[in-house]
Amino acid sequence: MAKTLRRARGQAAVEYATVTAALLGFTVLGWPFLVQLLNALNRYFGSIYYVIQSPVP
């Protein structure tokens, strides 16, 4: 029975490490996309404010 508990603890640690590595990996790989997304969002809202403040009715 002790072997079963040791395997379960080891399996949980491996799963935790795998999930953590996957999250960090996706964050690092997705960072340039996130930066471009935020720049596009900033440009989009800037254009909306430009249209709202334009003098032409």
PDB file of N, CA, C and O in Angstrom:
ATOM      1  N   MET A   1       0.820  -1.197   0.000  1.00  0.00           N
ATOM      2  CA  MET A   1       0.000   0.000   0.000  1.00  0.00           C
ATOM      3  C   MET A   1       0.863   1.260   0.000  1.00  0.00           C
ATOM      4  O   MET A   1       0.464   2.284  -0.555  1.00  0.00           O
ATOM      5  N   ALA A   2       2.038   1.192   0.616  1.00  0.00           N
ATOM      6  CA  ALA A   2       2.920   2.349   0.645  1.00  0.00           C
ATOM      7  C   ALA A   2       3.424   2.689  -0.752  1.00  0.00           C
ATOM      8  O   ALA A   2       3.623   3.860  -1.074  1.00  0.00           O
ATOM      9  N   LYS A   3       3.632   1.676  -1.578  1.00  0.00           N
ATOM     10  CA  LYS A   3       4.077   1.937  -2.949  1.00  0.00           C
ATOM     11  C   LYS A   3       3.008   2.683  -3.744  1.00  0.00           C
ATOM     12  O   LYS A   3       3.331   3.536  -4.570  1.00  0.00           O
ATOM     13  N   THR A   4       1.764   2.372  -3.503  1.00  0.00           N
ATOM     14  CA  THR A   4       0.679   3.046  -4.207  1.00  0.00           C
ATOM     15  C   THR A   4       0.655   4.534  -3.858  1.00  0.00           C
ATOM     16  O   THR A   4       0.463   5.372  -4.740  1.00  0.00           O
ATOM     17  N   LEU A   5       0.845   4.868  -2.588  1.00  0.00           N
ATOM     18  CA  LEU A   5       0.846   6.273  -2.185  1.00  0.00           C
ATOM     19  C   LEU A   5       2.048   7.008  -2.757  1.00  0.00           C
ATOM     20  O   LEU A   5       1.929   8.162  -3.169  1.00  0.00           O
ATOM     21  N   ARG A   6       3.197   6.359  -2.786  1.00  0.00           N
ATOM     22  CA  ARG A   6       4.374   7.013  -3.339  1.00  0.00           C
ATOM     23  C   ARG A   6       4.195   7.298  -4.827  1.00  0.00           C
ATOM     24  O   ARG A   6       4.578   8.365  -5.306  1.00  0.00           O
ATOM     25  N   ARG A   7       3.625   6.365  -5.543  1.00  0.00           N
ATOM     26  CA  ARG A   7       3.395   6.577  -6.968  1.00  0.00           C
ATOM     27  C   ARG A   7       2.409   7.719  -7.198  1.00  0.00           C
ATOM     28  O   ARG A   7       2.587   8.528  -8.109  1.00  0.00           O
ATOM     29  N   ALA A   8       1.385   7.780  -6.379  1.00  0.00           N
ATOM     30  CA  ALA A   8       0.391   8.838  -6.539  1.00  0.00           C
ATOM     31  C   ALA A   8       1.020  10.207  -6.274  1.00  0.00           C
ATOM     32  O   ALA A   8       0.740  11.168  -6.990  1.00  0.00           O
ATOM     33  N   ARG A   9       1.867  10.295  -5.250  1.00  0.00           N
ATOM     34  CA  ARG A   9       2.522  11.580  -4.983  1.00  0.00           C
ATOM     35  C   ARG A   9       3.472  11.933  -6.114  1.00  0.00           C
ATOM     36  O   ARG A   9       3.535  13.088  -6.538  1.00  0.00           O
ATOM     37  N   GLY A  10       4.206  10.955  -6.602  1.00  0.00           N
ATOM     38  CA  GLY A  10       5.120  11.221  -7.705  1.00  0.00           C
ATOM     39  C   GLY A  10       4.383  11.617  -8.967  1.00  0.00           C
ATOM     40  O   GLY A  10       4.829  12.494  -9.706  1.00  0.00           O
ATOM     41  N   GLN A  11       3.264  10.976  -9.213  1.00  0.00           N
ATOM     42  CA  GLN A  11       2.484  11.290 -10.400  1.00  0.00           C
ATOM     43  C   GLN A  11       1.926  12.708 -10.299  1.00  0.00           C
ATOM     44  O   GLN A  11       1.913  13.436 -11.291  1.00  0.00           O
ATOM     45  N   ALA A  12       1.470  13.106  -9.125  1.00  0.00           N
ATOM     46  CA  ALA A  12       0.940  14.456  -8.949  1.00  0.00           C
ATOM     47  C   ALA A  12       2.037  15.495  -9.168  1.00  0.00           C
ATOM     48  O   ALA A  12       1.792  16.547  -9.759  1.00  0.00           O
ATOM     49  N   ALA A  13       3.240  15.202  -8.693  1.00  0.00           N
ATOM     50  CA  ALA A  13       4.339  16.148  -8.882  1.00  0.00           C
ATOM     51  C   ALA A  13       4.705  16.266 -10.355  1.00  0.00           C
ATOM     52  O   ALA A  13       4.984  17.363 -10.839  1.00  0.00           O
ATOM     53  N   VAL A  14       4.704  15.156 -11.064  1.00  0.00           N
ATOM     54  CA  VAL A  14       5.009  15.188 -12.496  1.00  0.00           C
ATOM     55  C   VAL A  14       3.926  15.944 -13.251  1.00  0.00           C
ATOM     56  O   VAL A  14       4.233  16.733 -14.145  1.00  0.00           O
ATOM     57  N   GLU A  15       2.671  15.715 -12.906  1.00  0.00           N
ATOM     58  CA  GLU A  15       1.582  16.432 -13.563  1.00  0.00           C
ATOM     59  C   GLU A  15       1.659  17.932 -13.267  1.00  0.00           C
ATOM     60  O   GLU A  15       1.440  18.749 -14.161  1.00  0.00           O
ATOM     61  N   TYR A  16       1.963  18.293 -12.042  1.00  0.00           N
ATOM     62  CA  TYR A  16       2.097  19.708 -11.682  1.00  0.00           C
ATOM     63  C   TYR A  16       3.228  20.357 -12.475  1.00  0.00           C
ATOM     64  O   TYR A  16       3.068  21.459 -12.999  1.00  0.00           O
ATOM     65  N   ALA A  17       4.365  19.678 -12.564  1.00  0.00           N
ATOM     66  CA  ALA A  17       5.507  20.221 -13.302  1.00  0.00           C
ATOM     67  C   ALA A  17       5.182  20.348 -14.786  1.00  0.00           C
ATOM     68  O   ALA A  17       5.580  21.318 -15.431  1.00  0.00           O
ATOM     69  N   THR A  18       4.463  19.372 -15.325  1.00  0.00           N
ATOM     70  CA  THR A  18       4.109  19.421 -16.748  1.00  0.00           C
ATOM     71  C   THR A  18       3.146  20.560 -17.040  1.00  0.00           C
ATOM     72  O   THR A  18       3.319  21.284 -18.020  1.00  0.00           O
ATOM     73  N   VAL A  19       2.144  20.721 -16.204  1.00  0.00           N
ATOM     74  CA  VAL A  19       1.170  21.797 -16.413  1.00  0.00           C
ATOM     75  C   VAL A  19       1.837  23.156 -16.243  1.00  0.00           C
ATOM     76  O   VAL A  19       1.569  24.076 -17.016  1.00  0.00           O
ATOM     77  N   THR A  20       2.694  23.293 -15.249  1.00  0.00           N
ATOM     78  CA  THR A  20       3.391  24.561 -15.030  1.00  0.00           C
ATOM     79  C   THR A  20       4.303  24.892 -16.207  1.00  0.00           C
ATOM     80  O   THR A  20       4.331  26.033 -16.668  1.00  0.00           O
ATOM     81  N   ALA A  21       5.046  23.902 -16.693  1.00  0.00           N
ATOM     82  CA  ALA A  21       5.925  24.123 -17.844  1.00  0.00           C
ATOM     83  C   ALA A  21       5.120  24.494 -19.086  1.00  0.00           C
ATOM     84  O   ALA A  21       5.545  25.344 -19.869  1.00  0.00           O
ATOM     85  N   ALA A  22       3.969  23.867 -19.272  1.00  0.00           N
ATOM     86  CA  ALA A  22       3.134  24.186 -20.427  1.00  0.00           C
ATOM     87  C   ALA A  22       2.604  25.617 -20.347  1.00  0.00           C
ATOM     88  O   ALA A  22       2.608  26.339 -21.344  1.00  0.00           O
ATOM     89  N   LEU A  23       2.146  26.025 -19.160  1.00  0.00           N
ATOM     90  CA  LEU A  23       1.644  27.394 -19.009  1.00  0.00           C
ATOM     91  C   LEU A  23       2.740  28.426 -19.245  1.00  0.00           C
ATOM     92  O   LEU A  23       2.525  29.425 -19.930  1.00  0.00           O
ATOM     93  N   LEU A  24       3.916  28.177 -18.673  1.00  0.00           N
ATOM     94  CA  LEU A  24       5.022  29.112 -18.883  1.00  0.00           C
ATOM     95  C   LEU A  24       5.459  29.136 -20.340  1.00  0.00           C
ATOM     96  O   LEU A  24       5.781  30.195 -20.879  1.00  0.00           O
ATOM     97  N   GLY A  25       5.472  27.974 -20.975  1.00  0.00           N
ATOM     98  CA  GLY A  25       5.863  27.895 -22.383  1.00  0.00           C
ATOM     99  C   GLY A  25       4.895  28.641 -23.283  1.00  0.00           C
ATOM    100  O   GLY A  25       5.311  29.371 -24.182  1.00  0.00           O
ATOM    101  N   PHE A  26       3.585  28.456 -23.039  1.00  0.00           N
ATOM    102  CA  PHE A  26       2.601  29.167 -23.853  1.00  0.00           C
ATOM    103  C   PHE A  26       2.661  30.667 -23.606  1.00  0.00           C
ATOM    104  O   PHE A  26       2.418  31.456 -24.519  1.00  0.00           O
ATOM    105  N   THR A  27       2.980  31.066 -22.386  1.00  0.00           N
ATOM    106  CA  THR A  27       3.096  32.495 -22.080  1.00  0.00           C
ATOM    107  C   THR A  27       4.272  33.110 -22.826  1.00  0.00           C
ATOM    108  O   THR A  27       4.153  34.189 -23.408  1.00  0.00           O
ATOM    109  N   VAL A  28       5.405  32.420 -22.804  1.00  0.00           N
ATOM    110  CA  VAL A  28       6.593  32.939 -23.484  1.00  0.00           C
ATOM    111  C   VAL A  28       6.379  32.967 -24.987  1.00  0.00           C
ATOM    112  O   VAL A  28       6.752  33.935 -25.649  1.00  0.00           O
ATOM    113  N   LEU A  29       5.779  31.909 -25.533  1.00  0.00           N
ATOM    114  CA  LEU A  29       5.558  31.862 -26.976  1.00  0.00           C
ATOM    115  C   LEU A  29       4.469  32.838 -27.413  1.00  0.00           C
ATOM    116  O   LEU A  29       4.524  33.365 -28.524  1.00  0.00           O
ATOM    117  N   GLY A  30       3.494  33.081 -26.564  1.00  0.00           N
ATOM    118  CA  GLY A  30       2.395  33.964 -26.924  1.00  0.00           C
ATOM    119  C   GLY A  30       2.641  35.428 -26.624  1.00  0.00           C
ATOM    120  O   GLY A  30       1.804  36.267 -26.956  1.00  0.00           O
ATOM    121  N   TRP A  31       3.772  35.760 -26.002  1.00  0.00           N
ATOM    122  CA  TRP A  31       4.028  37.148 -25.607  1.00  0.00           C
ATOM    123  C   TRP A  31       4.076  38.113 -26.794  1.00  0.00           C
ATOM    124  O   TRP A  31       3.458  39.174 -26.714  1.00  0.00           O
ATOM    125  N   PRO A  32       4.786  37.797 -27.904  1.00  0.00           N
ATOM    126  CA  PRO A  32       4.778  38.740 -29.038  1.00  0.00           C
ATOM    127  C   PRO A  32       3.376  38.959 -29.596  1.00  0.00           C
ATOM    128  O   PRO A  32       3.030  40.077 -29.979  1.00  0.00           O
ATOM    129  N   PHE A  33       2.575  37.911 -29.645  1.00  0.00           N
ATOM    130  CA  PHE A  33       1.208  38.061 -30.121  1.00  0.00           C
ATOM    131  C   PHE A  33       0.409  38.970 -29.192  1.00  0.00           C
ATOM    132  O   PHE A  33      -0.384  39.787 -29.659  1.00  0.00           O
ATOM    133  N   LEU A  34       0.609  38.835 -27.897  1.00  0.00           N
ATOM    134  CA  LEU A  34      -0.108  39.665 -26.932  1.00  0.00           C
ATOM    135  C   LEU A  34       0.283  41.134 -27.082  1.00  0.00           C
ATOM    136  O   LEU A  34      -0.572  42.015 -26.993  1.00  0.00           O
ATOM    137  N   VAL A  35       1.557  41.398 -27.307  1.00  0.00           N
ATOM    138  CA  VAL A  35       2.018  42.779 -27.493  1.00  0.00           C
ATOM    139  C   VAL A  35       1.389  43.376 -28.749  1.00  0.00           C
ATOM    140  O   VAL A  35       0.923  44.515 -28.728  1.00  0.00           O
ATOM    141  N   GLN A  36       1.373  42.619 -29.833  1.00  0.00           N
ATOM    142  CA  GLN A  36       0.745  43.113 -31.068  1.00  0.00           C
ATOM    143  C   GLN A  36      -0.749  43.317 -30.877  1.00  0.00           C
ATOM    144  O   GLN A  36      -1.315  44.273 -31.407  1.00  0.00           O
ATOM    145  N   LEU A  37      -1.387  42.442 -30.136  1.00  0.00           N
ATOM    146  CA  LEU A  37      -2.816  42.577 -29.876  1.00  0.00           C
ATOM    147  C   LEU A  37      -3.115  43.856 -29.102  1.00  0.00           C
ATOM    148  O   LEU A  37      -4.065  44.568 -29.429  1.00  0.00           O
ATOM    149  N   LEU A  38      -2.317  44.155 -28.083  1.00  0.00           N
ATOM    150  CA  LEU A  38      -2.526  45.380 -27.306  1.00  0.00           C
ATOM    151  C   LEU A  38      -2.244  46.628 -28.139  1.00  0.00           C
ATOM    152  O   LEU A  38      -2.948  47.629 -28.003  1.00  0.00           O
ATOM    153  N   ASN A  39      -1.233  46.586 -28.992  1.00  0.00           N
ATOM    154  CA  ASN A  39      -0.957  47.726 -29.880  1.00  0.00           C
ATOM    155  C   ASN A  39      -2.112  47.957 -30.850  1.00  0.00           C
ATOM    156  O   ASN A  39      -2.492  49.100 -31.104  1.00  0.00           O
ATOM    157  N   ALA A  40      -2.666  46.883 -31.389  1.00  0.00           N
ATOM    158  CA  ALA A  40      -3.805  47.013 -32.301  1.00  0.00           C
ATOM    159  C   ALA A  40      -5.023  47.567 -31.579  1.00  0.00           C
ATOM    160  O   ALA A  40      -5.750  48.394 -32.129  1.00  0.00           O
ATOM    161  N   LEU A  41      -5.246  47.118 -30.356  1.00  0.00           N
ATOM    162  CA  LEU A  41      -6.374  47.625 -29.583  1.00  0.00           C
ATOM    163  C   LEU A  41      -6.209  49.115 -29.281  1.00  0.00           C
ATOM    164  O   LEU A  41      -7.178  49.872 -29.342  1.00  0.00           O
ATOM    165  N   ASN A  42      -4.999  49.530 -28.959  1.00  0.00           N
ATOM    166  CA  ASN A  42      -4.725  50.937 -28.713  1.00  0.00           C
ATOM    167  C   ASN A  42      -4.969  51.769 -29.970  1.00  0.00           C
ATOM    168  O   ASN A  42      -5.554  52.850 -29.892  1.00  0.00           O
ATOM    169  N   ARG A  43      -4.530  51.281 -31.114  1.00  0.00           N
ATOM    170  CA  ARG A  43      -4.734  52.004 -32.380  1.00  0.00           C
ATOM    171  C   ARG A  43      -6.220  52.069 -32.718  1.00  0.00           C
ATOM    172  O   ARG A  43      -6.701  53.088 -33.213  1.00  0.00           O
ATOM    173  N   TYR A  44      -6.947  50.988 -32.454  1.00  0.00           N
ATOM    174  CA  TYR A  44      -8.388  50.963 -32.738  1.00  0.00           C
ATOM    175  C   TYR A  44      -9.131  52.007 -31.905  1.00  0.00           C
ATOM    176  O   TYR A  44      -9.939  52.770 -32.435  1.00  0.00           O
ATOM    177  N   PHE A  45      -8.854  52.037 -30.601  1.00  0.00           N
ATOM    178  CA  PHE A  45      -9.531  53.020 -29.762  1.00  0.00           C
ATOM    179  C   PHE A  45      -9.086  54.435 -30.096  1.00  0.00           C
ATOM    180  O   PHE A  45      -9.882  55.368 -29.994  1.00  0.00           O
ATOM    181  N   GLY A  46      -7.828  54.614 -30.493  1.00  0.00           N
ATOM    182  CA  GLY A  46      -7.373  55.935 -30.924  1.00  0.00           C
ATOM    183  C   GLY A  46      -8.129  56.410 -32.148  1.00  0.00           C
ATOM    184  O   GLY A  46      -8.464  57.591 -32.245  1.00  0.00           O
ATOM    185  N   SER A  47      -8.404  55.515 -33.081  1.00  0.00           N
ATOM    186  CA  SER A  47      -9.145  55.909 -34.275  1.00  0.00           C
ATOM    187  C   SER A  47     -10.600  56.230 -33.943  1.00  0.00           C
ATOM    188  O   SER A  47     -11.197  57.111 -34.562  1.00  0.00           O
ATOM    189  N   ILE A  48     -11.172  55.522 -32.971  1.00  0.00           N
ATOM    190  CA  ILE A  48     -12.550  55.840 -32.572  1.00  0.00           C
ATOM    191  C   ILE A  48     -12.607  57.243 -31.974  1.00  0.00           C
ATOM    192  O   ILE A  48     -13.507  58.016 -32.305  1.00  0.00           O
ATOM    193  N   TYR A  49     -11.671  57.579 -31.109  1.00  0.00           N
ATOM    194  CA  TYR A  49     -11.656  58.918 -30.511  1.00  0.00           C
ATOM    195  C   TYR A  49     -11.364  59.987 -31.555  1.00  0.00           C
ATOM    196  O   TYR A  49     -11.865  61.107 -31.447  1.00  0.00           O
ATOM    197  N   TYR A  50     -10.561  59.659 -32.562  1.00  0.00           N
ATOM    198  CA  TYR A  50     -10.298  60.615 -33.633  1.00  0.00           C
ATOM    199  C   TYR A  50     -11.582  60.930 -34.402  1.00  0.00           C
ATOM    200  O   TYR A  50     -11.847  62.087 -34.731  1.00  0.00           O
ATOM    201  N   VAL A  51     -12.367  59.907 -34.684  1.00  0.00           N
ATOM    202  CA  VAL A  51     -13.631  60.109 -35.407  1.00  0.00           C
ATOM    203  C   VAL A  51     -14.617  60.876 -34.535  1.00  0.00           C
ATOM    204  O   VAL A  51     -15.328  61.749 -35.034  1.00  0.00           O
ATOM    205  N   ILE A  52     -14.669  60.571 -33.258  1.00  0.00           N
ATOM    206  CA  ILE A  52     -15.622  61.272 -32.372  1.00  0.00           C
ATOM    207  C   ILE A  52     -15.270  62.752 -32.257  1.00  0.00           C
ATOM    208  O   ILE A  52     -16.162  63.597 -32.192  1.00  0.00           O
ATOM    209  N   GLN A  53     -13.978  63.071 -32.231  1.00  0.00           N
ATOM    210  CA  GLN A  53     -13.563  64.462 -32.039  1.00  0.00           C
ATOM    211  C   GLN A  53     -13.396  65.234 -33.335  1.00  0.00           C
ATOM    212  O   GLN A  53     -13.014  66.403 -33.303  1.00  0.00           O
ATOM    213  N   SER A  54     -13.666  64.621 -34.457  1.00  0.00           N
ATOM    214  CA  SER A  54     -13.492  65.331 -35.734  1.00  0.00           C
ATOM    215  C   SER A  54     -14.551  66.427 -35.865  1.00  0.00           C
ATOM    216  O   SER A  54     -15.674  66.265 -35.386  1.00  0.00           O
ATOM    217  N   PRO A  55     -14.197  67.544 -36.514  1.00  0.00           N
ATOM    218  CA  PRO A  55     -15.125  68.669 -36.616  1.00  0.00           C
ATOM    219  C   PRO A  55     -16.235  68.439 -37.654  1.00  0.00           C
ATOM    220  O   PRO A  55     -17.236  69.155 -37.655  1.00  0.00           O
ATOM    221  N   VAL A  56     -16.063  67.461 -38.520  1.00  0.00           N
ATOM    222  CA  VAL A  56     -17.071  67.215 -39.568  1.00  0.00           C
ATOM    223  C   VAL A  56     -18.250  66.469 -38.953  1.00  0.00           C
ATOM    224  O   VAL A  56     -18.059  65.435 -38.312  1.00  0.00           O
ATOM    225  N   PRO A  57     -19.458  66.978 -39.138  1.00  0.00           N
ATOM    226  CA  PRO A  57     -20.622  66.319 -38.533  1.00  0.00           C
ATOM    227  C   PRO A  57     -20.996  65.025 -39.242  1.00  0.00           C
ATOM    228  O   PRO A  57     -21.953  64.359 -38.848  1.00  0.00           O
TER     229      PRO A  57
END
